[in-house]
Amino acid sequence: MRYAQIRRTDISNGIGIRTALFVQGCTRHCKGCFNQETWDFDGGMEWTVDVEDEFIDLTAKEHIHGATILGGEPFDVPNRKTVKHILQRLRMEVPEKNTWMYTSYLFEDILKEDPEILKYIDVLVDGAFIEEEKDMKLRFRGSRNQRVIDVPKSLEEEKVVLKLS
């Protein structure tokens, strides 16, 4: 996997002060995407064990509330295995921190394709960005079709439970 950047402190991609990993590569190419420079799977920088360790260490810092993984597209096949591994490490090594993931894939599709990955995500912002649904007043999402999902409650109740309406 490759990545575009790591933000050591991010307040726009989840609640609280967070570390944010922007993965490189996206097959979805949403019209009006704010992050088109992350579409190329060959762009960005190589994800290494050292980079991964640094991301985990940054997330473990006392003032950090959690980690967010976005992109690019974390759930695209070339990124999925590494993203899942990162999520597993976060859950094992910093279980007190919450994890958010942004994806254009829908919760229901992830549940069918790779339900195990959802065990490691606390909040999922799902759905493709749709330029015609863009709303700058929304919190933590760009278009009205996107949902901010409480993943543990959704898995427990076997239906989508929104974190924010």
DASUL-V279582 format. One record per backbone hydrogen bond with DSSP energy under -0.5 kcal/mol. NH is the residue of the N-H (numbers start at 1). CO is the residue of the C=O. E is the energy in kcal/mol with one decimal. If there is no record, write none. Layout:
nh=NH co=CO e=E
nh=NH co=CO e=E
This chain:
nh=3 co=45 e=-2.7
nh=4 co=22 e=-3.1
nh=5 co=22 e=-1.2
nh=7 co=20 e=-2.9
nh=8 co=6 e=-0.6
nh=10 co=18 e=-2.0
nh=18 co=10 e=-2.1
nh=19 co=66 e=-2.0
nh=20 co=7 e=-2.2
nh=21 co=68 e=-2.9
nh=22 co=5 e=-2.9
nh=22 co=20 e=-0.6
nh=23 co=21 e=-0.8
nh=23 co=70 e=-3.1
nh=24 co=2 e=-2.5
nh=25 co=38 e=-4.0
nh=26 co=39 e=-2.2
nh=33 co=30 e=-1.9
nh=36 co=33 e=-0.6
nh=38 co=35 e=-2.1
nh=39 co=36 e=-2.1
nh=43 co=40 e=-1.5
nh=45 co=3 e=-3.1
nh=47 co=1 e=-2.3
nh=48 co=46 e=-0.5
nh=52 co=48 e=-2.6
nh=53 co=49 e=-2.8
nh=54 co=50 e=-2.1
nh=55 co=51 e=-2.4
nh=56 co=52 e=-2.3
nh=57 co=53 e=-2.7
nh=58 co=54 e=-2.7
nh=59 co=55 e=-2.1
nh=60 co=56 e=-1.7
nh=61 co=57 e=-0.6
nh=61 co=58 e=-0.9
nh=64 co=61 e=-1.6
nh=65 co=17 e=-3.8
nh=66 co=17 e=-0.9
nh=67 co=98 e=-2.1
nh=68 co=19 e=-2.4
nh=69 co=100 e=-2.4
nh=70 co=21 e=-2.8
nh=71 co=72 e=-0.5
nh=73 co=25 e=-2.7
nh=74 co=102 e=-0.6
nh=76 co=73 e=-1.3
nh=79 co=76 e=-1.9
nh=80 co=76 e=-2.0
nh=81 co=77 e=-0.7
nh=83 co=79 e=-2.6
nh=84 co=80 e=-2.7
nh=85 co=81 e=-1.9
nh=86 co=82 e=-2.5
nh=87 co=83 e=-2.7
nh=88 co=84 e=-2.3
nh=89 co=85 e=-2.4
nh=90 co=86 e=-2.7
nh=91 co=87 e=-2.3
nh=92 co=88 e=-2.2
nh=93 co=89 e=-3.4
nh=94 co=90 e=-2.3
nh=97 co=94 e=-2.1
nh=98 co=65 e=-1.6
nh=100 co=67 e=-2.5
nh=101 co=123 e=-2.1
nh=102 co=69 e=-2.4
nh=103 co=125 e=-2.6
nh=109 co=106 e=-0.5
nh=110 co=106 e=-2.3
nh=111 co=107 e=-2.7
nh=112 co=108 e=-1.2
nh=113 co=109 e=-2.6
nh=114 co=110 e=-3.0
nh=117 co=114 e=-1.1
nh=118 co=114 e=-0.6
nh=118 co=115 e=-0.8
nh=119 co=116 e=-1.5
nh=120 co=117 e=-1.5
nh=121 co=118 e=-1.5
nh=122 co=99 e=-1.9
nh=123 co=99 e=-2.1
nh=124 co=149 e=-1.9
nh=125 co=101 e=-2.8
nh=126 co=124 e=-0.8
nh=126 co=147 e=-1.8
nh=127 co=105 e=-1.0
nh=128 co=104 e=-0.6
nh=131 co=129 e=-0.6
nh=133 co=130 e=-1.9
nh=134 co=131 e=-1.4
nh=135 co=142 e=-2.1
nh=138 co=135 e=-1.5
nh=140 co=138 e=-0.5
nh=144 co=133 e=-2.4
nh=146 co=143 e=-1.9
nh=147 co=126 e=-1.5
nh=148 co=164 e=-0.6
nh=149 co=124 e=-3.0
nh=149 co=147 e=-0.7
nh=150 co=161 e=-2.9
nh=151 co=122 e=-1.9
nh=151 co=149 e=-1.1
nh=154 co=150 e=-2.2
nh=155 co=151 e=-2.7
nh=156 co=152 e=-2.3
nh=157 co=153 e=-2.9
nh=158 co=154 e=-1.0
nh=159 co=154 e=-1.3
nh=162 co=160 e=-0.5
nh=163 co=148 e=-3.3
nh=164 co=148 e=-1.0
